[in-house]
Amino acid sequence: MKVLMQTYFCIRVSFTEVAEQIMSVLSDVDWERGDYIYHVPFRSYDAVFYIGSTMNQDIARYFRYMWWTNKHIYYGVTEGPPILSALNRHAMSKMKVIVPSEYVKWELEQAGIRVDDIIPHGVEIDAIRSVPRNNTWRETFGDKFVCLYVAHRNLRKGFRELCEAWKMTKASRDDNVILVLHTSREPNRLSGEDYIIPEEGNIIVTGNVHKLDRESLYGLYRAADLYIHGGLAEGFGIPIVEAMAAGVPVITLDAKPMSELNRVPEARVKVAEQKIYVDRGVAAYRLNVPDLGDYAEVIDAMIYDASLREEVRAKQQSYVCQYDMYRVYGRFRRWLHG
């Protein structure tokens, strides 16, 4: 079976990782890589498998391949109401649409787009757990209690809200605690973000998230004591599951899809308001703005109450294996062969 995997390959992004993992799990399929921008079809395929973010430029790829296969599978996310032209809505009606979360299914169905299946993103659980906790990162942090957040810079990633909540915590004044933000200090101004992370007190910024290989990133998760996922909007939230797989208790906002992954209410932060932000007219994000007071309280509780932290960790560990990539990505076989 010859299948074209169509996503970002020349520029590595999270979709690249997902594509490579799917191809690794479904190794019996004869895959061809087709870069999002540069690939030009010259032969027919049994199927084309697209991975993207449900924006016009993503869906329009269908028209590049519509004459080269009769089977189009779209595995996509959205972090808010999709902004799609009538032509691209028609294209989606010709594809099997698979999404990674209940939230994305709801968002697309609200827009009148049919969803055929929910298959969550998977992670390399065994590879993550194989990295020792006492690694180079842990040696760098020493005996500090390490709170970690990993994300690229974007308005929807919630760095302003996390840092403002952090300033309200007891932990922010504790020399034995550090907040490690694996990201860039400078904002992504193209996304409408203007917040410069204050490297003061016990806030540490390590650098751009794309600079680490997977093993180093897994080592960073393993070196943490608490993972605080600050994202205001997500289509899934792969770092949440990666941190859980590393054996680290995780805090998220109490909003989908984050709450689909973090099933422990005690480790969720109240949402004060929800608003739609439109980024340059091409994508809309449903931003869940946290209650900063509750944010600070949940952080402090998870740092200073060891029994609560262990209870949360144990509950999250009880289900994280459901997101093992071999378990979830194998479910695509029925859509490729069906």
N, C-alpha and C positions, 0 to 999 in steps of 0.2 A: 504494500500500500504506500503510494507516494503522496506525502502531505507537505505543503508549504507552511512553515511557521513564519508568520508575518508580524514583526514588531521591531523595536529598536535593537540593532546589533552594532552599528558603527559607533554609536554613543551609548555607553552603558548606563541604564537606569534600572529602577526596580522591576520593570516589565521584562528586562533582559534576564534577570535572575529567575523570574517565574517561568519564562520560556525555556530556559536551559534545564530547569528542574523537571518540567513536564516532559521534555524530550528525553531526559535521562531515565525517568520512570517508565515511559512508553518506548523503551529501546527497541522493541520489535517493529516499530513503525519506521519506514524509510523517510526520514525528515530532510527537507531542504530549508536552509535559512534564507529568508527574504527580508532585507533591511527596509524599515519603515519608509525611508526616503529614496534610496538608490535602486532597489530591486525592480527589474523590468522582466515581466514574464515572457517566456519564449516556448513553453511547452504546457501541456495540460496536466492537471493534478487530480488525484482522487478527492482531495479536500484542501481547503485553505483555512488555516487556524489563525485568527487575528487576536492579538492582545493589545488592549488600549484603554483609553479613558473616556469613551463615549462623547467625544467632541466631534464637530463637523469634519475636521481634517483626519480624524481617526476613521470614522465611518466611511468617508469617501474612498478609502482604499478598496472597498467592494467593487467599485466601477473599474478599477485597474485589472481585476481578476474575474469579473463576471462572465467572460467568455471562455475562461480556462478551467472552470470546474462547475459542477452542479451542487457542490456541498460547501457551504460557508458557515464556519463556526466562530462566533464572536464571544470572547471571554473578556468582559470589560467591567470597569468600575465607574462610579460617578460619586462626587462628594457633595452634590446638590442637584437641583432641578436641571436636567440636561437642556442645553441650548442647541437645537438641531433644526436644519432646514427641512422643508417638506421632502426634498429629494433624498436626503439622508435618512429621514424617517421611513421612506419607502424602502431604502436599502436594508434597513434593520428588519423590516418585515420579511425580507428574503433570506435572512440568516437565522441560524439557531443561536439564541442569545442566552449565555450562561454567565452568572454573576457570582461573586464570592461571599455575599452576605445578604441577610434578610433586609437590611437597610437599603442596599442598592436595588433589590427587587422592588421594594416599596416605592422608591424614588422613580424608577423607570415606569412602573405601572401607573403611578400618579400622572405621568406624562403620556399615557396611552400606548406604551411600548410593551409588547409581549415578552415575558421572561420564561424560558423553557426549563431552566434548572438552576439550582444553587450548589456550587462546588467551592468550598472555601480554599483560600490559599494554604499551601503547605510549607513546612520548614524542615530543615535538615536536623531533626532532633538528635540523632545519634552523633552527628558531627559536632553539634554545639556542646553536647554533654561530654564529648571526648577531650575537650580542651580543659586543662587543669585550672582550678580556681587560683592557685598560687602561681600566677604567670607574671609577665613583665609589667602589665598594667597594675596588678596588685602590689608589686614591689614599689612601683612609682607612688601609689596612694598610701602605702605604709599601713598604719593601724587605724586610719580614718574610717568612719562610717560613710560609705559612698552611695549617694543618690545619683542616678544616671538618667539622661534623656538623650536619645539619638534621633536626629531628623535634619533634613536640609532646611535652609532658611526660606520661609514663605509665611505670609500673613496668617494662613490657616493652621500653621504648626504651633501657634500659641506660646511663643517664647516670652512675649511681653507679659501675658497673664501669669505664666509660671513664675517668672522672676518677681513680679509684683506680689504674688502670694508668698513666695519664699521670704521676701523681706519682712513679712508679718509673722513668720514662724520663730519659735524658740531656737530651732536648728540653725537659723541664719546667724545666730550669735554664739554658736557652739564651735569652739576650735577643733573639736573631735569629729566634726561632720563636714563634708564637702558636697556641693552640687556640681556634678560634672555634666556639661552640655557638649555633646559631640556634634558640633556644627560650626558654622562660621560666625564670627563676632558681628560682622557687618550685615545689614539687612539685604534682602532681595527686593530692591526698590521697584523692579518691574512688576512685582505682585502687589504693589501698594503698601508694602511694609516699610516703616521708617525707624524701627526700634533697634538701637544699638545695645547689645547685651553688656551690662555693667560688670566688668571683671573686677569685682571688689568683694571684700569680705571673704567668704568661702565659696564663691562662684568661680568655677574654672571652665574655660572654653578650650577644647582640644584642637579644633580645626575642622575643615570641611569633611562632611560625612562620606564623600566619595573617595577619600584618600586611602581608606583602609581596605585590605583584602579581607575575604570572608573570615579566615581564621583569626586575624587580628581583631575583627569586630566581635566575633564570638568570645574571644578572650576578654574584651571589654565588658560584655554582658556578664561573663562569669566572675569578673572582679567586683561587680556591684553588689551592694547589700539591699538596695531598693531601686526599682525602676519606676519613674514617674512619666507616664506618657501624656505629654501636654497638648496633643493635637486637638484642635477645635472641630475639625472636620476630617473624615476618613472615608474611604470606600471599603476598607477592611482593617488594616493596622498590623502589618507583618511584624514590626518590632515588638509589639505587645506579646505575640506568641513566641518570638525568638527569646525574649527575656524570660518568659515563663519556662521555656525549654531549658534555659540555663539554670533553672532552679531559683530564680529571683522573684520575690513577691512584687506585684505590679499594681500601681494606682492608675486609674483612668477617669475621665469624665463619665457621668451617669447619662450617657446618650448613645444611641446606636450609630455605627456598628461597634463602638468600643465596648459597650456593655454586653454585646453578644459574646465577646471574647473574655471579658472580665466579668465572670458570673458571681462575684462576691460583693454584695452591696456595701459592706464595711470598707471596701477599698475603692469606692467610687465617690466622685465629687459632684455636688449638686450643680445643676445648670441654672444660672440666673435668668438668662434670656437666649433666644435663638433668633438669628438674623441672616438674611441672604446677602452675600457679597458677590458682585459680578466683576470678574477679573478681565479687563480689557475687551469685554463683549464676547469672549469666546468660551468662558466657563463660569458657572455659578457655584458658589460654595455655601452650604448650610452650616453656618458657624454657631457652635454651642459655646456660649460665653459663660465661664464658670463663676460661681459665687466665691469671691476671693477669700472671704472669712472661712468658709467651709473647706476650701482648698488648703489653707494653712493648717486648719485643725486636723484634717485627714493626714497630711504629711507628718505633722508632729506625732500624731497617734501611732503611725506606722514606724516611726524612727524610735520612739521612746518606750513603746509597749512591745516587748519582745514576744510575749505570748500571742498578742494579736497578730503580729507580723508572721509568726510561724503558723498560726491558724489560717491566715490568708494564703500563705505559700502552699500549705498542704491541700487546701481546697482547689487551688489553681492547678497544682500538680496532678490532681485526681482526673482531670479531663484533657490536659494539654496534648497527650499522645493522639487525641482525635485529629490533630492537625499535622500529623506526620505526613510528609509529602508522598510517601509511597502508598499510604492509605487513601489520601484524597485525590491525587492526580490520576490514579488508576481508574477512577470513575469516568474519565474522558473517553475510555475505550468504547463505551456504548454509543457515544455520539459520533465517533470516527467510523465505527464499523456498522452502526445501525442504519 
